[in-house]
Amino acid sequence: MTVLAQFAMGDAWRVGVDPSERTGLVTLLVRNPIFAAMIPAFMGILLLAPNVLTIAAAILLTVALELHVRLIEEPYLLRVHGEQCAAYAARVGRFIPGIGCPRLRRAARKRADG
């Protein structure tokens, strides 16, 4: 799934954020398809080898991905793509399809109401 997500993202796929780089906004079923694929894969490892190390690693992975996406990737994408990105984020889930960001939905409604 991770490899398929990388192919689906095309030229927009990269490691890290380069503030000078400008790519198109890729819209898929989730906003972070690579991370969305990594989480269940790691949960499978956790189920195969449930121990203190894998439990701690699963928690750390989830926290690290959330922090990276919230503090680095999403602010960058909002700066670069503005309203288009905000509308996409309001309706599409970060890691789970169909669960958009309520905060961005409220902000979009306020902008629409003027």
C-alpha positions as CSV (number, residue, x, y, z in Angstrom):
1,M,0.0,0.0,0.0
2,T,2.9,2.4,0.8
3,V,4.4,1.8,-2.7
4,L,1.0,2.3,-4.4
5,A,0.5,5.6,-2.4
6,Q,4.0,6.8,-3.6
7,F,3.0,6.1,-7.2
8,A,-0.3,7.8,-6.8
9,M,1.3,10.9,-5.5
10,G,3.6,11.1,-8.5
11,D,6.0,14.1,-8.6
12,A,4.5,15.4,-5.4
13,W,6.0,12.5,-3.3
14,R,9.1,13.5,-1.4
15,V,10.8,12.9,1.9
16,G,10.6,15.9,4.1
17,V,9.4,19.4,3.2
18,D,11.5,21.8,1.1
19,P,9.8,25.3,1.5
20,S,11.1,26.4,-1.9
21,E,9.6,23.4,-3.7
22,R,6.2,23.8,-5.3
23,T,4.2,20.8,-6.5
24,G,0.5,20.4,-7.4
25,L,-1.9,19.4,-4.7
26,V,-2.6,15.6,-5.0
27,T,-6.1,14.7,-3.8
28,L,-6.7,11.0,-2.9
29,L,-9.0,9.1,-0.5
30,V,-6.8,10.3,2.5
31,R,-4.5,13.3,2.9
32,N,-1.5,11.2,4.0
33,P,-1.7,7.9,2.1
34,I,1.8,6.7,2.8
35,F,1.4,7.2,6.6
36,A,-2.1,5.8,6.4
37,A,-0.6,2.6,4.9
38,M,2.3,2.5,7.4
39,I,0.0,2.5,10.5
40,P,-2.0,-0.7,9.8
41,A,1.2,-2.4,8.5
42,F,2.8,-1.7,11.9
43,M,-0.3,-2.7,13.7
44,G,0.0,-6.0,11.9
45,I,3.5,-6.4,13.3
46,L,2.2,-5.5,16.7
47,L,-0.4,-8.3,16.5
48,L,2.2,-10.8,15.3
49,A,4.7,-9.9,18.1
50,P,2.8,-8.3,20.9
51,N,5.4,-7.2,23.5
52,V,6.4,-4.1,25.3
53,L,8.8,-3.1,22.5
54,T,6.3,-3.3,19.7
55,I,3.6,-1.6,21.8
56,A,5.9,1.3,22.6
57,A,7.1,1.5,18.9
58,A,3.4,1.6,17.7
59,I,2.6,4.4,20.1
60,L,5.8,6.3,19.1
61,L,5.1,5.8,15.4
62,T,1.6,7.1,15.7
63,V,2.6,10.1,17.8
64,A,5.5,10.9,15.5
65,L,3.4,10.8,12.4
66,E,0.7,12.9,13.9
67,L,3.2,15.6,15.0
68,H,5.0,15.6,11.7
69,V,1.8,16.0,9.7
70,R,0.2,18.6,12.0
71,L,3.3,20.7,12.6
72,I,5.2,20.4,9.3
73,E,3.4,19.0,6.3
74,E,-0.1,20.5,6.7
75,P,1.1,24.1,7.5
76,Y,3.4,23.9,4.4
77,L,0.5,22.6,2.2
78,L,-1.9,25.3,3.5
79,R,0.7,28.0,2.8
80,V,1.4,26.7,-0.8
81,H,-2.1,25.7,-1.8
82,G,-4.3,27.9,0.4
83,E,-8.0,27.6,0.0
84,Q,-7.8,24.6,-2.3
85,C,-5.9,22.6,0.4
86,A,-8.1,23.9,3.2
87,A,-11.3,22.7,1.4
88,Y,-9.6,19.3,0.7
89,A,-8.6,18.9,4.3
90,A,-12.1,19.9,5.5
91,R,-13.7,17.0,3.6
92,V,-10.9,14.3,3.5
93,G,-9.5,12.4,6.4
94,R,-5.8,12.6,7.4
95,F,-5.4,8.8,7.7
96,I,-8.9,7.4,7.5
97,P,-11.2,8.1,4.4
98,G,-14.2,10.2,5.0
99,I,-13.2,11.9,8.2
100,G,-12.3,15.5,7.4
101,C,-11.0,18.1,9.8
102,P,-14.0,19.7,11.7
103,R,-11.9,22.8,12.5
104,L,-11.3,23.5,8.8
105,R,-15.0,22.7,7.9
106,R,-16.1,25.4,10.4
107,A,-13.6,27.9,9.0
108,A,-14.8,27.2,5.5
109,R,-18.4,27.7,6.5
110,K,-17.5,31.0,8.2
111,R,-15.7,32.2,5.0
112,A,-18.7,31.1,2.9
113,D,-21.1,33.0,5.2
114,G,-18.9,36.1,4.8
